[in-house]
Amino acid sequence: MPQAKTLFTLEAVFAKKGDALILHYGDWENPDRVLIDGGPRGVYKSFLKPRLQQLREEAELEEGDSLRFRMVMVSHVDDDHIAGIIDLFNDQLDAKAKKKPLPYKVDTLWHNSFDDIVGSRNDNKEVLTRMAASAASSGGPGLPLPKAMSRESRAVVASTAQGRLLRNAAKKLAVEINSPFRGLVMFPAPKKVSLGSGLSLTVIGPDEERVREFQARWNEDLVSILAKETESANAASFADDSPFNLASICVLLKMKGRQMLLTGDARGDFILSGLEKARLLKKTKPLHIDLLKIPHHGSDRNVEYSFFARVTADRYVISGDGEHGNPEVDTLRMIARARGAEKYAIYFTFTKNAHVKERNKKRKAALRAVMNWVKEKPPNCSVLFRDAADENNSILIDLLDPYFE
C-alpha cells in the first residue's frame, strides 16, 4: 500500500469463482474495514482467513484483541458469496464456545436471506422452514419436491439453509442485522448510510418494488410446488430472472470525492434503474466513477453495452477463475467500446499465467481467451493481475492514487 494519510482502498482477495472483497478506509495508521462476501467453500480457509491473520499482524493486535469490521456484507445468498462468511461466523461461534477471545468484531451484518425475501406468507414460511431443515440435515437440497426440479430451483432451497445458518450465527453473536434498515436492505430508504471516517453508502438495489413483484410470483408458484402439479415446480422459471441476482445488494460508496460501485451479481438493467431512482444517473449524461466492480464475475449475461456506456469508470475489477466461462471476452469488448480512447484499467483476481497451470479444460479455455484479448487490448487500457508471488493472495486498488488525475 502507498504511504498516505487516508485510505480508500478496495482489496479483491482471490475467491476462485466468487467474490471476497475487503474495503480499507480512513486513517492510514488505524483504518476501518468492511468485508463484502467471502467466496465459495474452501476460500475462507485457503485465502481469506490467512489474509485476515496478516491484517491482525499489520495492526499489531494482541492475542486477545479482535480485528474490527464496521460491517460485513453478503451481497446475496449464493454459495460463491456467502459460504466464506458462514465460515468466518462459525470461527466466531467456536471461539465463543471455547470461551476464547473472538478473532473478529463485527458491528453489523448486511444480509438479505432468501426466505426473508420470498417468505411473505405464513404458508411460505412453513415450507421454507421444511426446506431449510431438510437441506441443512442432508448437506444439500434433497427435498420432498419433484425429482425433475431444476438446478436453479434446488439452489434456491440450498440458499435458504445457508441464509438461516448465517442469520442464526449473527444472533448468537449479538451482531446487529441490516442496521439501520428495518428488515431488508433495499432501495429506497435510508438514502445514505455513514460508516465513519467520511465514508457514505447509498443503496441502489435491490429495488423494493421488484422484490414485492417477486414475492407475488413465488406465492403463486408455491401452490404448484406443494401440490407437485408440474414436473419442475415452476420455480425453474426464476432462473430467467436470476433470483439470487435479483436480491443482490448494490451500493455506491463515496469518500473524499471518490466513488466505487459494488454490484454483487446484479443485472445491469437493475443497476441502471436503481441509479436513476436514486437520482445518481441522468438519462442524458453517463455517471463516471472511480471504480466499478463488474457484476457476476464478468458474465456477459448480466450486462449489455448500454450499461458500460451509461456507467463509466477509471478502474474495473473482475473476480473469477474461468468457471462458467467467466470473465467473458465479450464483456471486456463492451468495456473497451464504452471507454473509447479514455484511459482505464482492468484488475483481475487470477494470475497472469493462470491459464497455463489450469487443468480444468473449460476454465483453461476461458482464461486463455482473456489472455488472447489482453494481447490485442486497446493501448489506453492497462491490465493488472494478482501477483502469484504476493502472499496476500489479493490485488489492491487505491482510489486515492493520483494515477488517473
GIWO-V79722 format. One record per run of one state. SS is the DSSP state (H for helix, E for strand, L for the rest). FROM is the first residue (numbers start at 1). TO is the last residue. Records with the same first field share a line. If there is no record, write none. Layout:
BEGIN
SS->FROM-TO, FROM-TO
END
This chain:
BEGIN
L->1-5, 14-20, 28-31, 37-42, 59-66, 70-70, 75-78, 98-103, 107-107, 112-113, 119-121, 139-150, 173-175, 178-186, 188-192, 195-199, 206-206, 228-234, 242-242, 247-249, 256-257, 263-267, 278-286, 294-294, 299-304, 319-322, 326-328, 340-343, 349-353, 358-360, 376-380, 386-393, 399-401, 405-405
E->6-13, 21-27, 32-36, 67-69, 71-74, 104-106, 108-111, 176-177, 187-187, 193-194, 200-205, 207-207, 250-255, 258-262, 287-293, 311-318, 344-348, 381-385, 394-398
H->43-58, 79-97, 114-118, 122-138, 151-172, 208-227, 235-241, 243-246, 268-277, 295-298, 305-310, 323-325, 329-339, 354-357, 361-375, 402-404
END
